[in-house]
Amino acid sequence: MKVAIVGAGRMGSLLAARLPGSFRKVIIARRRARAVQLADEVGGVASDQLSAVRGCHVVLLAIPGPEIPNVLSDLAPHLDRDAIVVNMATDVPTEELAESFPDLRIVAAKVIGHAREMAHGSPGIVVLDRVNPEEEELLASILGGLGPVIRDSEEKVRLANTAVAEEMVKAELSLRRRLEELGLEPELIRVAIKTTAPGVMRSLSDGDAGPFVQDVIRRLRGA
């Protein structure tokens, strides 16, 4: 079965790498050189033309949300009649796309996780929505390399990813201000935010905080 991945950014690259070898991979990206590079890495074929989706049973849209409507318009004439288009953009409701493109079969596969962190081994989870049982089984076999695949509301993914992004941005701004107030040099601030902060967050989420962080937890709880 041929599976097309439209987009060769972080998520597209992760999909291409994790897609089982039993599927024939078609990598489509505006920059042909990037599509060729990724296709060579994962054993697929590359194109910079959306017409390359011909013959693909599943088309994964790993592109920014604002680009999806235009891409779907250009994609539609080349899709097989039974093709399944998979919307992976957190911020674009699949229902709206289905209303705008009633002749296409569009389903949702939304990821809770960060593509770069997942590429380094951090867990992710895929939420399927607007799928029938056969599509659910097929997409679970295609996307299982990203993490557990469940069926639930795609809106939960938007809410979760939005909440995390907002809180992390606020935390980064607050942390940067505090480090600047402590008089740290820019390079020390950069490393503290890039390396120490994610490490502490990961240790907390994994439940394996070291002695130093555990002492901070006790101190804050006692405050």
C-alpha positions as CSV (number, residue, x, y, z in Angstrom):
1,M,0.0,0.0,0.0
2,K,1.3,3.4,-0.9
3,V,1.2,6.2,1.7
4,A,2.0,9.8,0.9
5,I,3.5,12.2,3.4
6,V,2.9,15.8,2.4
7,G,5.5,17.9,4.2
8,A,9.1,17.2,5.1
9,G,9.5,19.3,8.2
10,R,9.9,17.9,11.7
11,M,6.6,16.0,11.8
12,G,6.9,14.8,8.2
13,S,10.4,13.6,8.8
14,L,9.3,11.8,12.0
15,L,6.4,10.1,10.1
16,A,8.7,9.0,7.3
17,A,11.2,7.5,9.7
18,R,8.6,5.7,11.8
19,L,6.3,4.5,9.0
20,P,6.5,0.6,8.8
21,G,8.6,-0.7,6.0
22,S,5.6,-2.7,4.7
23,F,4.2,0.6,3.3
24,R,5.5,2.3,0.2
25,K,6.4,5.8,1.1
26,V,5.9,8.8,-1.1
27,I,7.5,12.0,0.2
28,I,6.1,15.3,-1.2
29,A,7.6,18.7,-0.3
30,R,7.9,22.0,-2.0
31,R,11.7,21.8,-1.8
32,R,12.5,18.9,-4.0
33,A,16.0,18.6,-2.6
34,R,14.6,18.1,0.9
35,A,12.0,15.5,-0.4
36,V,14.8,13.6,-2.1
37,Q,17.0,13.7,0.9
38,L,14.3,12.4,3.2
39,A,13.1,9.8,0.7
40,D,16.7,8.5,0.4
41,E,16.9,8.2,4.2
42,V,13.7,6.2,4.6
43,G,13.7,4.2,1.4
44,G,10.8,6.1,-0.3
45,V,10.2,8.1,-3.5
46,A,10.3,11.9,-3.7
47,S,8.4,14.6,-5.5
48,D,7.7,18.3,-5.3
49,Q,4.4,17.8,-7.1
50,L,1.1,17.1,-5.4
51,S,0.1,14.9,-8.3
52,A,2.4,12.3,-6.8
53,V,-0.5,11.3,-4.5
54,R,-2.0,9.3,-7.4
55,G,-2.2,5.7,-6.4
56,C,-1.8,6.5,-2.7
57,H,-4.5,5.0,-0.4
58,V,-3.5,7.3,2.6
59,V,-2.3,10.9,2.4
60,L,-0.8,12.3,5.6
61,L,-0.8,16.1,5.8
62,A,2.2,17.1,7.9
63,I,2.1,20.8,7.1
64,P,1.1,23.9,9.0
65,G,-2.6,24.4,9.4
66,P,-3.0,27.6,7.4
67,E,-1.6,25.8,4.3
68,I,-4.0,22.9,4.4
69,P,-7.0,24.4,2.5
70,N,-4.9,25.5,-0.5
71,V,-3.1,22.2,-0.5
72,L,-6.3,20.3,-0.4
73,S,-7.6,22.3,-3.4
74,D,-4.5,21.4,-5.4
75,L,-4.5,17.9,-4.1
76,A,-8.1,17.0,-4.8
77,P,-7.9,16.4,-8.6
78,H,-5.1,13.8,-8.1
79,L,-6.6,11.7,-5.3
80,D,-7.9,8.2,-5.9
81,R,-11.6,7.9,-5.2
82,D,-11.0,5.7,-2.1
83,A,-8.1,7.8,-0.7
84,I,-8.1,8.8,2.9
85,V,-6.7,12.2,3.7
86,V,-5.4,12.6,7.2
87,N,-5.4,16.0,8.9
88,M,-2.6,16.2,11.4
89,A,-2.7,19.9,12.1
90,T,-3.5,20.7,15.8
91,D,-5.2,24.0,15.0
92,V,-7.4,23.0,12.1
93,P,-10.7,21.2,12.9
94,T,-11.3,18.3,10.5
95,E,-15.0,19.0,10.5
96,E,-14.4,22.3,8.8
97,L,-12.2,20.7,6.2
98,A,-14.8,18.1,5.5
99,E,-17.5,20.8,5.0
100,S,-15.2,22.7,2.6
101,F,-14.3,19.5,0.7
102,P,-17.3,17.3,0.8
103,D,-16.1,15.0,-2.0
104,L,-12.9,14.0,0.0
105,R,-12.6,11.5,2.8
106,I,-10.9,13.5,5.5
107,V,-10.1,12.1,9.0
108,A,-8.1,13.3,11.9
109,A,-4.9,12.0,13.5
110,K,-3.6,14.5,16.0
111,V,-0.4,14.1,18.0
112,I,0.1,15.0,21.6
113,G,3.8,15.4,21.7
114,H,6.7,17.4,20.1
115,A,8.1,16.0,16.9
116,R,11.7,16.9,17.8
117,E,11.5,15.4,21.3
118,M,9.7,12.3,19.9
119,A,12.5,11.8,17.4
120,H,14.9,11.7,20.4
121,G,12.8,9.0,22.1
122,S,10.2,10.9,24.1
123,P,6.8,9.3,24.1
124,G,3.9,10.7,22.0
125,I,0.3,9.7,21.6
126,V,-1.9,9.7,18.5
127,V,-5.6,10.6,18.7
128,L,-7.8,9.5,15.9
129,D,-11.2,11.1,15.2
130,R,-13.8,11.0,12.5
131,V,-12.7,7.5,11.5
132,N,-14.6,4.3,11.0
133,P,-13.4,0.9,12.4
134,E,-11.6,-0.1,9.3
135,E,-9.8,3.3,9.0
136,E,-9.0,3.2,12.7
137,E,-7.3,-0.2,12.3
138,L,-5.4,0.9,9.2
139,L,-4.2,4.2,10.7
140,A,-3.1,2.4,13.9
141,S,-0.9,0.2,11.8
142,I,0.6,3.2,9.9
143,L,1.0,5.6,12.9
144,G,1.8,3.2,15.7
145,G,5.5,4.0,15.4
146,L,4.8,7.4,16.9
147,G,3.3,5.9,20.1
148,P,-0.1,4.6,21.3
149,V,-2.9,5.2,18.9
150,I,-6.3,5.8,20.5
151,R,-9.7,7.0,19.3
152,D,-11.0,10.2,21.0
153,S,-11.9,13.8,20.3
154,E,-9.4,15.8,18.3
155,E,-10.5,18.9,20.3
156,K,-8.7,17.4,23.3
157,V,-5.5,17.5,21.5
158,R,-5.9,21.1,20.6
159,L,-6.8,22.0,24.2
160,A,-3.8,20.0,25.5
161,N,-1.2,21.3,23.1
162,T,-2.5,24.9,23.4
163,A,-2.4,24.8,27.2
164,V,1.1,23.3,27.2
165,A,2.4,25.8,24.7
166,E,0.9,28.8,26.6
167,E,2.3,27.6,30.0
168,M,5.7,26.8,28.6
169,V,6.0,30.2,26.9
170,K,5.0,32.0,30.1
171,A,7.5,29.8,32.0
172,E,10.3,30.6,29.6
173,L,9.7,34.3,29.8
174,S,9.5,34.2,33.6
175,L,12.6,32.1,33.9
176,R,14.6,34.3,31.5
177,R,13.6,37.5,33.5
178,R,14.7,35.8,36.8
179,L,18.0,34.7,35.4
180,E,18.7,38.2,34.0
181,E,17.8,39.7,37.4
182,L,20.4,37.4,38.9
183,G,23.0,38.9,36.7
184,L,23.8,35.8,34.6
185,E,25.5,36.3,31.2
186,P,23.5,35.6,28.0
187,E,25.4,32.3,27.3
188,L,24.7,31.0,30.8
189,I,21.0,31.9,30.4
190,R,20.8,30.2,27.0
191,V,22.2,27.0,28.3
192,A,20.1,27.0,31.5
193,I,17.0,27.4,29.5
194,K,17.9,25.0,26.7
195,T,19.4,22.2,28.8
196,T,18.6,22.5,32.5
197,A,15.0,23.5,32.2
198,P,13.9,20.7,29.9
199,G,15.9,18.2,31.9
200,V,14.1,19.2,35.1
201,M,10.7,19.1,33.4
202,R,11.5,15.6,32.0
203,S,12.6,14.3,35.4
204,L,9.4,15.5,37.0
205,S,7.2,14.0,34.3
206,D,9.1,10.7,34.6
207,G,9.0,10.7,38.4
208,D,12.8,10.4,38.7
209,A,13.8,13.8,40.0
210,G,17.3,13.8,41.5
211,P,18.3,14.9,45.0
212,F,18.7,18.6,44.1
213,V,15.3,18.9,42.5
214,Q,13.7,16.8,45.3
215,D,15.1,19.3,47.8
216,V,13.6,22.2,45.8
217,I,10.2,20.4,45.7
218,R,10.3,19.9,49.5
219,R,11.2,23.6,50.0
220,L,8.4,24.8,47.7
221,R,5.8,22.6,49.3
222,G,6.8,23.9,52.7
223,A,6.7,27.5,51.7
